[in-house]
Amino acid sequence: MASEPFDEALSRTTLFGALLAARNKAGGKMGVLEDQDRKVLSYDDVIRAAFALGNKIKTFTKPRERVGVLLPSSAGASVTFFALHAAGRVPAMLNFTAGAMNLKAALKVAGVRTILTSGKFLEQGDLEPLAAELAEVANVVRLESVRESIGMVDRVRALLDSLNTKKSYAPPSADDEAAILFTSGSFGAPRGVVLSHANLIANVEQIAQHIEFDPNWVFFNPLPVFHCFGLTGGMLLPMLRGHKAFQYPSPLHFKIIPELVRETKASVLLATDTFAYQFARASRDGELKGLAFIVCGAEKVREETREIYQRRFDVPLIEGYGATEAAPVISVNQPTDNHHGTVGRILPGIEVKLETVPGIEEGQKLLVRGPNVMKGYLEAPDRIEPPAGGWHDTGDVVTLDNEGFITIKGRVKRFAKIGGEMVSLAAVESYATAVWPEYRHAVVALPCPRKGERLVLVSEQPAVDVGALRSWAQRNGAPEIAIPKAIVAVKEIPVLGTGKTDYVAVSRIAETAEQEAA
């Protein structure tokens, strides 16, 4: 099944080439980038800075080398990303919340020998110990020292480069590597994903074809740019389409972000359900009312989150769905056609294939193919494994209605087999949310010698009671087999830097509680 047609010729350029084209269209003086330092950078500013930094990066890296980027969402991260492209290098976006072990594995598989970071960021984030560990396997370069070495001659050269890009910038092929990202690791070790220029630009253009953009929209991005949602939706989409993008370094600053949303006159806020709910709770009335809408991805949007935004701010939540391997957006609702509970329709140019999963009665596994689907997974620094036949297996079980709207039922690996029957862990989590909507919950399956697997509910509800959950299930027709027999109360459900539930950590919590109870 195919979605609306998409003109792939739109993606036959490079990211830096697309930035130059956006400048030509919008005008070099247009303010396009801002962060918490509150200095607005124009297209001309960004391009000059990219050339100045890129020319310095050339002195300690090799052409087409993959260079690690260990930075929060900020103007500096955006300039560094484009500086690497201006220099003909490939950014490898590193998740600074992933821990030294995962990051070292990422550096090894991607062949990264140099990491660009910020001394100020390392100090404020208490990440100096992490940087010291990474320095054992790579050259950790603090950008402050690089910028200090940029003199007047370098600035003049950068100005000339920005004015004569045909001479100063040698574009690679649109099919060449444009970024290395790593999957979130919600269920295991992260995997390296290679995205081309064409992949990322295609996704930007697909979104723009799917949603009619107001030229005056301002984007507010508190999501990390090491995550594809933050990179494509929060940085590339606005900057390459002529919109101002405000970058904020952490989605955890719940009290600060609503105030900044109002001050920056933001129109579009990117978030996950977890973060959006906390923004609303911390917001003073009026601070979020100027938003046109909020785009939520990475996790299911709860009705409690929709309700608080509708009641307090009259702001709709637009839920979407994606995968790093798809650059990342696969489907998204539209402001004018927003079906709650679904993740919208498939973007233009994406083919869909549904496969039956044995034991799962409602829904089928989703596979996608299109111009935004990755070059492949990194198996080694010099080996990329492309998706078979161009099809990416999302691992998600979905239903598709007659109007083309997709509903996510869960991941294949998030189904437990109990007594021979398949049970959706996502559905069980929704039962707990229905009983205790003000708290967050996570369900995992542990081995059971008698029934194969058994369910454990990990909940932020301090007085959680399996009896209340069982009573709700009986009243609402939920199967008894889907009610967890064990419940673990925690102060906080662990989440990844992307805002997704960290199910690896949740499983460890459940296993530890079981061992202590034995």
LOLUM-132753 format. One record per residue (C-alpha): residue in one letter; x, z, y; residue number from 1. Coordinates in Angstrom, 3 decimals. Example, Ala and Ser with C-alpha at 12.3 -4.5 7.8 and 13.67 -1.06 7.14 Angstrom:
BEGIN
{rec 'A',{12.300,7.800,-4.500},1},
{rec 'S',{13.670,7.140,-1.060},2},
//
This chain:
BEGIN
{rec 'M',{0.000,0.000,0.000},1},
{rec 'A',{1.345,-0.913,3.433},2},
{rec 'S',{0.562,0.481,6.873},3},
{rec 'E',{0.234,-1.483,10.100},4},
{rec 'P',{2.864,-4.221,10.549},5},
{rec 'F',{6.064,-3.378,12.381},6},
{rec 'D',{8.513,-5.769,14.038},7},
{rec 'E',{11.870,-4.818,12.537},8},
{rec 'A',{13.638,-6.899,15.181},9},
{rec 'L',{12.995,-3.973,17.533},10},
{rec 'S',{15.487,-1.874,15.549},11},
{rec 'R',{18.293,-4.440,15.372},12},
{rec 'T',{20.508,-2.677,17.883},13},
{rec 'T',{22.604,0.490,18.057},14},
{rec 'L',{21.775,3.920,19.421},15},
{rec 'F',{24.185,3.582,22.314},16},
{rec 'G',{22.956,0.054,22.939},17},
{rec 'A',{19.388,1.399,23.020},18},
{rec 'L',{20.472,4.061,25.531},19},
{rec 'L',{21.979,1.368,27.756},20},
{rec 'A',{18.792,-0.681,27.469},21},
{rec 'A',{16.702,2.362,28.427},22},
{rec 'R',{18.866,2.848,31.508},23},
{rec 'N',{18.413,-0.776,32.506},24},
{rec 'K',{14.653,-0.486,32.134},25},
{rec 'A',{14.083,2.912,33.767},26},
{rec 'G',{16.903,2.804,36.306},27},
{rec 'G',{20.220,4.616,36.199},28},
{rec 'K',{19.121,7.301,38.661},29},
{rec 'M',{16.197,8.493,36.559},30},
{rec 'G',{16.581,12.115,35.449},31},
{rec 'V',{16.481,12.016,31.651},32},
{rec 'L',{18.152,15.182,30.384},33},
{rec 'E',{18.034,18.888,31.260},34},
{rec 'D',{18.754,22.190,29.546},35},
{rec 'Q',{18.763,25.911,30.329},36},
{rec 'D',{21.500,25.426,32.936},37},
{rec 'R',{18.786,23.576,34.896},38},
{rec 'K',{21.017,20.700,35.949},39},
{rec 'V',{19.187,17.388,35.581},40},
{rec 'L',{21.305,14.501,34.308},41},
{rec 'S',{20.374,10.901,35.036},42},
{rec 'Y',{20.965,7.969,32.709},43},
{rec 'D',{24.060,7.121,34.748},44},
{rec 'D',{25.317,10.703,34.413},45},
{rec 'V',{24.815,10.746,30.641},46},
{rec 'I',{26.492,7.376,30.091},47},
{rec 'R',{29.483,8.184,32.325},48},
{rec 'A',{29.905,11.561,30.606},49},
{rec 'A',{29.644,9.908,27.195},50},
{rec 'F',{32.408,7.468,28.032},51},
{rec 'A',{34.627,10.171,29.558},52},
{rec 'L',{34.266,12.450,26.525},53},
{rec 'G',{34.294,9.558,24.073},54},
{rec 'N',{37.613,8.266,25.397},55},
{rec 'K',{39.145,11.696,24.798},56},
{rec 'I',{37.641,11.924,21.313},57},
{rec 'K',{39.372,8.641,20.471},58},
{rec 'T',{42.755,10.334,20.967},59},
{rec 'F',{42.338,12.751,18.040},60},
{rec 'T',{40.007,10.857,15.672},61},
{rec 'K',{39.993,7.472,13.944},62},
{rec 'P',{37.539,4.565,14.327},63},
{rec 'R',{34.309,5.088,12.341},64},
{rec 'E',{35.419,8.588,11.375},65},
{rec 'R',{32.661,11.088,10.644},66},
{rec 'V',{32.980,13.933,13.142},67},
{rec 'G',{31.157,17.232,12.771},68},
{rec 'V',{28.903,18.442,15.595},69},
{rec 'L',{28.323,22.215,15.613},70},
{rec 'L',{26.176,22.668,18.712},71},
{rec 'P',{22.717,23.933,19.673},72},
{rec 'S',{20.119,21.735,21.337},73},
{rec 'S',{21.445,21.236,24.852},74},
{rec 'A',{22.557,18.595,27.327},75},
{rec 'G',{26.068,19.075,25.944},76},
{rec 'A',{24.938,18.289,22.395},77},
{rec 'S',{23.132,15.152,23.584},78},
{rec 'V',{26.146,13.915,25.561},79},
{rec 'T',{28.463,14.692,22.632},80},
{rec 'F',{26.223,12.739,20.248},81},
{rec 'F',{26.306,9.656,22.470},82},
{rec 'A',{30.011,10.154,23.261},83},
{rec 'L',{30.787,9.800,19.568},84},
{rec 'H',{28.815,6.558,19.521},85},
{rec 'A',{30.560,5.291,22.645},86},
{rec 'A',{33.855,6.021,20.860},87},
{rec 'G',{32.780,4.302,17.637},88},
{rec 'R',{32.582,7.523,15.605},89},
{rec 'V',{29.746,8.886,13.440},90},
{rec 'P',{28.180,12.290,14.242},91},
{rec 'A',{27.714,14.599,11.263},92},
{rec 'M',{25.181,17.163,12.475},93},
{rec 'L',{26.055,20.614,11.124},94},
{rec 'N',{23.555,23.412,10.566},95},
{rec 'F',{25.185,26.514,12.042},96},
{rec 'T',{22.602,28.719,10.285},97},
{rec 'A',{23.480,27.402,6.811},98},
{rec 'G',{26.445,29.712,6.154},99},
{rec 'A',{30.099,28.951,5.536},100},
{rec 'M',{29.692,28.019,1.851},101},
{rec 'N',{27.059,25.322,2.506},102},
{rec 'L',{28.889,24.040,5.580},103},
{rec 'K',{32.184,23.719,3.723},104},
{rec 'A',{30.379,21.781,1.001},105},
{rec 'A',{28.861,19.525,3.674},106},
{rec 'L',{32.257,18.893,5.275},107},
{rec 'K',{33.746,18.016,1.898},108},
{rec 'V',{31.058,15.580,0.792},109},
{rec 'A',{31.017,13.854,4.201},110},
{rec 'G',{34.814,13.760,4.529},111},
{rec 'V',{34.676,15.535,7.919},112},
{rec 'R',{38.106,16.546,9.209},113},
{rec 'T',{37.190,17.374,12.823},114},
{rec 'I',{34.399,19.566,14.207},115},
{rec 'L',{33.276,19.547,17.845},116},
{rec 'T',{31.800,22.801,19.074},117},
{rec 'S',{31.611,25.039,22.147},118},
{rec 'G',{33.551,28.259,22.641},119},
{rec 'K',{30.710,29.652,24.744},120},
{rec 'F',{28.199,28.849,22.014},121},
{rec 'L',{30.368,30.433,19.311},122},
{rec 'E',{30.781,33.577,21.382},123},
{rec 'Q',{27.119,33.932,22.372},124},
{rec 'G',{25.921,33.168,18.846},125},
{rec 'D',{28.459,35.514,17.227},126},
{rec 'L',{29.740,32.511,15.293},127},
{rec 'E',{33.487,32.937,15.804},128},
{rec 'P',{33.882,34.229,12.202},129},
{rec 'L',{32.092,31.112,10.933},130},
{rec 'A',{34.342,28.868,13.017},131},
{rec 'A',{37.388,30.670,11.626},132},
{rec 'E',{36.251,29.956,8.057},133},
{rec 'L',{35.542,26.302,8.846},134},
{rec 'A',{38.977,26.024,10.454},135},
{rec 'E',{40.418,26.504,6.960},136},
{rec 'V',{39.184,23.028,5.995},137},
{rec 'A',{38.786,21.153,9.321},138},
{rec 'N',{40.130,20.976,12.852},139},
{rec 'V',{37.699,22.954,15.032},140},
{rec 'V',{37.806,21.555,18.589},141},
{rec 'R',{36.205,23.475,21.458},142},
{rec 'L',{34.723,21.025,23.923},143},
{rec 'E',{35.628,23.197,26.921},144},
{rec 'S',{39.299,22.398,26.327},145},
{rec 'V',{38.535,18.686,25.980},146},
{rec 'R',{36.561,18.640,29.230},147},
{rec 'E',{39.336,20.485,31.059},148},
{rec 'S',{41.704,17.652,30.116},149},
{rec 'I',{39.468,15.042,31.784},150},
{rec 'G',{41.156,14.218,35.089},151},
{rec 'M',{40.379,11.903,37.986},152},
{rec 'V',{41.874,8.882,36.248},153},
{rec 'D',{39.651,9.556,33.216},154},
{rec 'R',{36.575,9.836,35.418},155},
{rec 'V',{37.331,6.565,37.179},156},
{rec 'R',{37.841,4.865,33.837},157},
{rec 'A',{34.528,6.272,32.577},158},
{rec 'L',{32.771,4.995,35.709},159},
{rec 'L',{34.211,1.512,35.171},160},
{rec 'D',{33.297,1.645,31.486},161},
{rec 'S',{29.707,2.541,32.349},162},
{rec 'L',{29.477,-0.372,34.782},163},
{rec 'N',{30.993,-2.948,32.428},164},
{rec 'T',{29.676,-1.965,29.002},165},
{rec 'K',{30.175,-5.431,27.533},166},
{rec 'K',{33.892,-4.845,27.826},167},
{rec 'S',{34.048,-1.098,27.143},168},
{rec 'Y',{31.603,-0.778,24.240},169},
{rec 'A',{32.003,-2.657,20.949},170},
{rec 'P',{28.683,-2.242,19.130},171},
{rec 'P',{28.748,-1.824,15.356},172},
{rec 'S',{26.170,-3.395,13.092},173},
{rec 'A',{22.672,-1.951,13.276},174},
{rec 'D',{23.016,-1.245,9.545},175},
{rec 'D',{26.159,0.846,9.971},176},
{rec 'E',{26.121,4.634,9.772},177},
{rec 'A',{24.695,6.287,12.883},178},
{rec 'A',{24.365,9.910,11.785},179},
{rec 'I',{24.900,12.173,8.823},180},
{rec 'L',{22.300,14.899,8.457},181},
{rec 'F',{21.771,17.471,5.766},182},
{rec 'T',{18.450,18.357,4.168},183},
{rec 'S',{17.087,21.790,4.991},184},
{rec 'G',{17.919,23.432,1.685},185},
{rec 'S',{14.483,25.076,1.370},186},
{rec 'F',{14.687,24.925,-2.428},187},
{rec 'G',{18.436,24.594,-3.100},188},
{rec 'A',{21.732,23.284,-1.764},189},
{rec 'P',{21.423,20.822,1.167},190},
{rec 'R',{22.152,17.133,0.515},191},
{rec 'G',{23.932,14.751,2.858},192},
{rec 'V',{21.712,11.956,4.175},193},
{rec 'V',{23.175,8.814,5.736},194},
{rec 'L',{20.998,7.233,8.424},195},
{rec 'S',{21.804,3.909,10.070},196},
{rec 'H',{21.257,2.864,13.671},197},
{rec 'A',{18.365,0.702,12.454},198},
{rec 'N',{16.801,3.661,10.587},199},
{rec 'L',{16.730,5.944,13.632},200},
{rec 'I',{15.720,3.307,16.163},201},
{rec 'A',{13.010,2.001,13.834},202},
{rec 'N',{11.508,5.492,13.626},203},
{rec 'V',{11.525,5.822,17.416},204},
{rec 'E',{9.760,2.482,17.750},205},
{rec 'Q',{7.309,3.267,14.943},206},
{rec 'I',{6.255,6.471,16.705},207},
{rec 'A',{5.912,4.637,20.006},208},
{rec 'Q',{3.705,2.012,18.353},209},
{rec 'H',{1.586,4.695,16.672},210},
{rec 'I',{1.027,6.868,19.777},211},
{rec 'E',{0.370,5.514,23.249},212},
{rec 'F',{2.842,7.273,25.534},213},
{rec 'D',{2.125,8.270,29.104},214},
{rec 'P',{5.214,7.205,31.083},215},
{rec 'N',{5.199,10.543,32.925},216},
{rec 'W',{5.390,12.744,29.825},217},
{rec 'V',{8.207,15.311,29.748},218},
{rec 'F',{9.405,16.461,26.323},219},
{rec 'F',{10.430,20.065,25.614},220},
{rec 'N',{12.611,20.467,22.526},221},
{rec 'P',{13.574,23.941,21.279},222},
{rec 'L',{14.266,22.648,17.750},223},
{rec 'P',{17.853,22.216,16.522},224},
{rec 'V',{19.351,18.745,16.688},225},
{rec 'F',{20.995,19.312,13.307},226},
{rec 'H',{17.437,18.877,11.980},227},
{rec 'C',{16.056,15.346,12.071},228},
{rec 'F',{12.783,16.431,13.731},229},
{rec 'G',{14.728,17.846,16.666},230},
{rec 'L',{17.193,14.944,16.756},231},
{rec 'T',{14.730,12.044,16.581},232},
{rec 'G',{11.609,13.585,18.097},233},
{rec 'G',{13.256,15.910,20.591},234},
{rec 'M',{16.230,13.883,21.772},235},
{rec 'L',{16.294,10.206,20.736},236},
{rec 'L',{12.604,9.421,21.205},237},
{rec 'P',{12.327,10.557,24.837},238},
{rec 'M',{15.782,9.380,25.927},239},
{rec 'L',{15.455,5.925,24.380},240},
{rec 'R',{11.877,5.484,25.621},241},
{rec 'G',{12.409,6.505,29.255},242},
{rec 'H',{11.178,10.108,29.196},243},
{rec 'K',{12.873,13.237,30.430},244},
{rec 'A',{13.934,15.585,27.610},245},
{rec 'F',{14.456,19.314,28.125},246},
{rec 'Q',{16.715,20.776,25.437},247},
{rec 'Y',{16.598,24.483,24.637},248},
{rec 'P',{19.132,26.120,22.286},249},
{rec 'S',{16.883,28.357,20.165},250},
{rec 'P',{13.208,28.363,19.127},251},
{rec 'L',{13.455,32.133,18.599},252},
{rec 'H',{13.304,32.985,22.319},253},
{rec 'F',{9.546,33.397,22.176},254},
{rec 'K',{9.101,35.020,25.587},255},
{rec 'I',{11.396,32.651,27.482},256},
{rec 'I',{10.158,29.298,26.171},257},
{rec 'P',{6.519,29.475,27.466},258},
{rec 'E',{7.775,30.263,30.955},259},
{rec 'L',{10.209,27.336,30.829},260},
{rec 'V',{7.484,25.027,29.542},261},
{rec 'R',{5.516,25.788,32.693},262},
{rec 'E',{8.522,25.551,35.038},263},
{rec 'T',{9.666,22.198,33.635},264},
{rec 'K',{6.114,20.789,33.703},265},
{rec 'A',{6.527,19.816,30.049},266},
{rec 'S',{3.857,17.601,28.514},267},
{rec 'V',{4.922,17.521,24.861},268},
{rec 'L',{6.306,20.525,22.980},269},
{rec 'L',{7.931,20.171,19.570},270},
{rec 'A',{7.531,23.073,17.167},271},
{rec 'T',{6.794,24.298,13.682},272},
{rec 'D',{3.708,26.366,12.929},273},
{rec 'T',{5.780,29.552,12.795},274},
{rec 'F',{7.368,28.969,16.177},275},
{rec 'A',{4.212,27.639,17.851},276},
{rec 'Y',{2.256,30.734,16.837},277},
{rec 'Q',{4.925,33.030,18.270},278},
{rec 'F',{5.078,31.035,21.533},279},
{rec 'A',{1.332,31.495,21.941},280},
{rec 'R',{1.455,35.223,21.233},281},
{rec 'A',{4.285,35.754,23.732},282},
{rec 'S',{2.835,33.479,26.424},283},
{rec 'R',{1.153,34.785,29.526},284},
{rec 'D',{-2.094,32.992,30.270},285},
{rec 'G',{-1.469,29.702,32.003},286},
{rec 'E',{2.121,29.133,30.887},287},
{rec 'L',{1.226,26.606,28.173},288},
{rec 'K',{-1.876,25.090,29.739},289},
{rec 'G',{0.025,22.171,31.255},290},
{rec 'L',{0.895,20.717,27.858},291},
{rec 'A',{-0.821,17.513,26.768},292},
{rec 'F',{-0.281,18.511,23.130},293},
{rec 'I',{2.126,20.149,20.697},294},
{rec 'V',{3.644,18.217,17.807},295},
{rec 'C',{4.070,20.376,14.712},296},
{rec 'G',{5.987,19.473,11.591},297},
{rec 'A',{8.166,20.922,8.822},298},
{rec 'E',{5.414,23.267,7.569},299},
{rec 'K',{1.631,23.355,7.307},300},
{rec 'V',{-0.275,24.258,10.483},301},
{rec 'R',{-2.562,27.242,9.956},302},
{rec 'E',{-6.033,27.372,11.466},303},
{rec 'E',{-5.056,30.636,13.202},304},
{rec 'T',{-2.420,28.737,15.166},305},
{rec 'R',{-4.824,25.957,16.141},306},
{rec 'E',{-7.448,28.478,17.178},307},
{rec 'I',{-5.182,30.485,19.500},308},
{rec 'Y',{-4.078,27.314,21.316},309},
{rec 'Q',{-7.619,26.042,21.618},310},
{rec 'R',{-8.990,29.363,22.834},311},
{rec 'R',{-6.233,30.366,25.244},312},
{rec 'F',{-4.793,27.081,26.486},313},
{rec 'D',{-7.108,24.226,25.444},314},
{rec 'V',{-4.054,22.473,23.991},315},
{rec 'P',{-4.368,20.472,20.745},316},
{rec 'L',{-1.834,20.682,17.915},317},
{rec 'I',{-0.854,17.310,16.466},318},
{rec 'E',{0.373,17.773,12.918},319},
{rec 'G',{2.801,15.327,11.385},320},
{rec 'Y',{4.899,14.916,8.283},321},
{rec 'G',{8.348,13.629,7.551},322},
{rec 'A',{11.602,13.888,5.647},323},
{rec 'T',{15.221,13.719,6.730},324},
{rec 'E',{15.537,10.712,4.428},325},
{rec 'A',{12.925,8.868,6.548},326},
{rec 'A',{14.600,9.562,9.908},327},
{rec 'P',{12.217,11.631,9.706},328},
{rec 'V',{8.611,10.794,10.684},329},
{rec 'I',{6.423,9.311,7.948},330},
{rec 'S',{2.985,10.096,9.348},331},
{rec 'V',{1.472,11.904,12.314},332},
{rec 'N',{-1.929,12.481,13.839},333},
{rec 'Q',{-2.722,10.926,17.199},334},
{rec 'P',{-3.952,12.718,20.315},335},
{rec 'T',{-7.040,10.516,20.288},336},
{rec 'D',{-7.633,10.739,16.518},337},
{rec 'N',{-6.572,14.170,15.329},338},
{rec 'H',{-7.855,15.168,11.869},339},
{rec 'H',{-7.186,18.868,11.291},340},
{rec 'G',{-5.774,19.712,7.895},341},
{rec 'T',{-4.154,16.299,7.512},342},
{rec 'V',{-0.771,15.004,8.660},343},
{rec 'G',{-2.246,11.814,10.096},344},
{rec 'R',{-1.838,8.194,9.110},345},
{rec 'I',{1.319,6.476,7.906},346},
{rec 'L',{3.474,4.985,10.680},347},
{rec 'P',{3.610,1.201,11.103},348},
{rec 'G',{5.974,-0.624,8.776},349},
{rec 'I',{6.034,2.015,6.019},350},
{rec 'E',{4.953,1.100,2.494},351},
{rec 'V',{3.402,3.796,0.322},352},
{rec 'K',{3.378,4.177,-3.452},353},
{rec 'L',{1.504,6.972,-5.257},354},
{rec 'E',{2.492,8.141,-8.726},355},
{rec 'T',{0.548,10.397,-11.066},356},
{rec 'V',{2.251,13.682,-11.970},357},
{rec 'P',{1.392,15.011,-15.443},358},
{rec 'G',{-0.588,18.238,-15.205},359},
{rec 'I',{-1.517,17.847,-11.534},360},
{rec 'E',{-5.149,16.820,-11.231},361},
{rec 'E',{-5.586,16.655,-7.447},362},
{rec 'G',{-3.156,14.412,-5.649},363},
{rec 'Q',{-0.270,12.121,-6.539},364},
{rec 'K',{3.419,12.038,-5.749},365},
{rec 'L',{4.282,10.106,-2.585},366},
{rec 'L',{7.048,7.504,-2.393},367},
{rec 'V',{7.806,5.585,0.807},368},
{rec 'R',{9.773,2.502,1.764},369},
{rec 'G',{10.445,1.043,5.197},370},
{rec 'P',{12.993,0.323,7.934},371},
{rec 'N',{13.344,4.042,8.683},372},
{rec 'V',{14.284,5.030,5.119},373},
{rec 'M',{17.912,6.140,4.764},374},
{rec 'K',{20.914,4.189,3.598},375},
{rec 'G',{21.287,6.817,0.901},376},
{rec 'Y',{22.595,10.214,-0.193},377},
{rec 'L',{26.255,11.109,0.108},378},
{rec 'E',{27.713,11.550,-3.345},379},
{rec 'A',{31.293,11.626,-2.048},380},
{rec 'P',{33.000,10.735,1.259},381},
{rec 'D',{33.316,7.125,0.134},382},
{rec 'R',{30.206,6.819,-2.019},383},
{rec 'I',{26.570,6.505,-0.918},384},
{rec 'E',{23.737,6.402,-3.438},385},
{rec 'P',{20.935,4.216,-1.995},386},
{rec 'P',{17.284,4.881,-2.882},387},
{rec 'A',{16.281,2.821,-5.917},388},
{rec 'G',{14.540,-0.334,-4.738},389},
{rec 'G',{14.455,1.130,-1.238},390},
{rec 'W',{11.870,3.738,-2.308},391},
{rec 'H',{12.354,7.364,-1.275},392},
{rec 'D',{10.695,9.853,-3.612},393},
{rec 'T',{9.445,12.555,-1.230},394},
{rec 'G',{8.643,14.995,-4.035},395},
{rec 'D',{5.383,15.806,-2.241},396},
{rec 'V',{1.950,15.690,-3.818},397},
{rec 'V',{-0.640,14.192,-1.461},398},
{rec 'T',{-4.136,12.825,-1.234},399},
{rec 'L',{-5.083,9.798,0.850},400},
{rec 'D',{-8.625,9.443,2.202},401},
{rec 'N',{-10.587,6.267,2.930},402},
{rec 'E',{-9.433,6.237,6.569},403},
{rec 'G',{-5.766,6.483,5.608},404},
{rec 'F',{-5.230,10.162,6.500},405},
{rec 'I',{-2.773,12.060,4.327},406},
{rec 'T',{-3.214,15.649,3.157},407},
{rec 'I',{-0.218,17.452,1.689},408},
{rec 'K',{-1.106,19.409,-1.444},409},
{rec 'G',{2.373,20.734,-2.127},410},
{rec 'R',{5.739,19.778,-3.522},411},
{rec 'V',{6.137,18.828,-7.167},412},
{rec 'K',{8.711,21.596,-7.520},413},
{rec 'R',{6.243,24.014,-5.907},414},
{rec 'F',{3.805,23.834,-8.782},415},
{rec 'A',{4.032,26.517,-11.450},416},
{rec 'K',{3.038,25.993,-15.071},417},
{rec 'I',{1.134,29.081,-16.200},418},
{rec 'G',{-0.332,29.152,-19.662},419},
{rec 'G',{-0.152,25.373,-19.785},420},
{rec 'E',{-1.964,24.870,-16.453},421},
{rec 'M',{-0.412,23.632,-13.188},422},
{rec 'V',{-0.917,25.911,-10.166},423},
{rec 'S',{-0.039,24.919,-6.599},424},
{rec 'L',{2.065,27.614,-4.923},425},
{rec 'A',{1.043,26.247,-1.517},426},
{rec 'A',{-2.611,26.786,-2.459},427},
{rec 'V',{-1.902,30.378,-3.490},428},
{rec 'E',{-0.202,30.963,-0.133},429},
{rec 'S',{-3.332,29.661,1.582},430},
{rec 'Y',{-5.404,32.245,-0.321},431},
{rec 'A',{-3.203,35.047,1.001},432},
{rec 'T',{-3.445,33.600,4.509},433},
{rec 'A',{-7.246,33.565,4.250},434},
{rec 'V',{-7.258,37.279,3.378},435},
{rec 'W',{-4.551,38.367,5.848},436},
{rec 'P',{-4.386,35.605,8.508},437},
{rec 'E',{-2.253,37.569,10.969},438},
{rec 'Y',{0.668,37.793,8.529},439},
{rec 'R',{2.976,35.273,6.892},440},
{rec 'H',{3.208,34.901,3.123},441},
{rec 'A',{5.324,33.076,0.547},442},
{rec 'V',{4.715,32.590,-3.161},443},
{rec 'V',{7.366,31.877,-5.791},444},
{rec 'A',{7.268,31.454,-9.561},445},
{rec 'L',{9.537,33.440,-11.859},446},
{rec 'P',{10.067,32.917,-15.601},447},
{rec 'C',{7.591,34.603,-17.922},448},
{rec 'P',{8.279,34.768,-21.672},449},
{rec 'R',{4.563,34.917,-22.490},450},
{rec 'K',{3.008,32.339,-20.123},451},
{rec 'G',{5.990,30.243,-19.035},452},
{rec 'E',{5.896,31.302,-15.376},453},
{rec 'R',{4.271,34.002,-13.276},454},
{rec 'L',{3.512,34.191,-9.571},455},
{rec 'V',{5.008,36.655,-7.103},456},
{rec 'L',{3.615,36.994,-3.589},457},
{rec 'V',{6.085,38.043,-0.892},458},
{rec 'S',{4.158,39.135,2.190},459},
{rec 'E',{4.659,40.545,5.670},460},
{rec 'Q',{1.405,42.518,5.222},461},
{rec 'P',{2.652,46.125,4.786},462},
{rec 'A',{-0.447,47.295,2.914},463},
{rec 'V',{-1.019,44.186,0.832},464},
{rec 'D',{-3.378,44.795,-2.089},465},
{rec 'V',{-3.814,42.483,-5.043},466},
{rec 'G',{-7.387,43.755,-5.402},467},
{rec 'A',{-8.373,42.321,-2.014},468},
{rec 'L',{-6.816,38.996,-2.969},469},
{rec 'R',{-8.631,38.969,-6.313},470},
{rec 'S',{-11.966,39.772,-4.647},471},
{rec 'W',{-11.495,36.906,-2.176},472},
{rec 'A',{-10.677,34.557,-5.064},473},
{rec 'Q',{-13.825,35.545,-6.939},474},
{rec 'R',{-16.018,35.027,-3.868},475},
{rec 'N',{-14.490,31.639,-3.076},476},
{rec 'G',{-14.152,30.203,-6.548},477},
{rec 'A',{-10.359,30.302,-6.766},478},
{rec 'P',{-9.067,30.470,-10.349},479},
{rec 'E',{-7.956,33.851,-11.682},480},
{rec 'I',{-4.764,32.233,-12.997},481},
{rec 'A',{-3.714,31.515,-9.401},482},
{rec 'I',{-3.750,35.176,-8.311},483},
{rec 'P',{-0.260,36.755,-8.243},484},
{rec 'K',{0.083,39.832,-10.408},485},
{rec 'A',{3.083,41.086,-8.423},486},
{rec 'I',{3.343,41.554,-4.664},487},
{rec 'V',{6.424,42.412,-2.619},488},
{rec 'A',{6.008,43.618,0.974},489},
{rec 'V',{8.774,42.672,3.419},490},
{rec 'K',{9.252,43.140,7.127},491},
{rec 'E',{9.904,39.439,7.658},492},
{rec 'I',{9.672,36.304,5.528},493},
{rec 'P',{13.104,34.615,5.637},494},
{rec 'V',{13.167,31.246,7.392},495},
{rec 'L',{15.761,28.537,7.821},496},
{rec 'G',{17.053,27.425,11.206},497},
{rec 'T',{14.487,24.620,11.084},498},
{rec 'G',{11.598,27.091,10.887},499},
{rec 'K',{10.782,26.325,7.249},500},
{rec 'T',{10.366,29.146,4.766},501},
{rec 'D',{13.619,29.767,2.907},502},
{rec 'Y',{12.287,29.775,-0.652},503},
{rec 'V',{15.738,30.318,-2.124},504},
{rec 'A',{15.959,33.626,-0.243},505},
{rec 'V',{12.328,34.476,-1.078},506},
{rec 'S',{13.068,33.974,-4.787},507},
{rec 'R',{16.036,36.321,-4.523},508},
{rec 'I',{13.802,38.952,-2.892},509},
{rec 'A',{11.252,38.625,-5.704},510},
{rec 'E',{13.930,38.775,-8.412},511},
{rec 'T',{15.583,41.841,-6.843},512},
{rec 'A',{12.240,43.650,-6.541},513},
{rec 'E',{11.543,42.885,-10.201},514},
{rec 'Q',{14.930,44.230,-11.306},515},
{rec 'E',{14.499,47.416,-9.277},516},
{rec 'A',{11.057,47.986,-10.761},517},
{rec 'A',{12.297,47.507,-14.330},518},
//
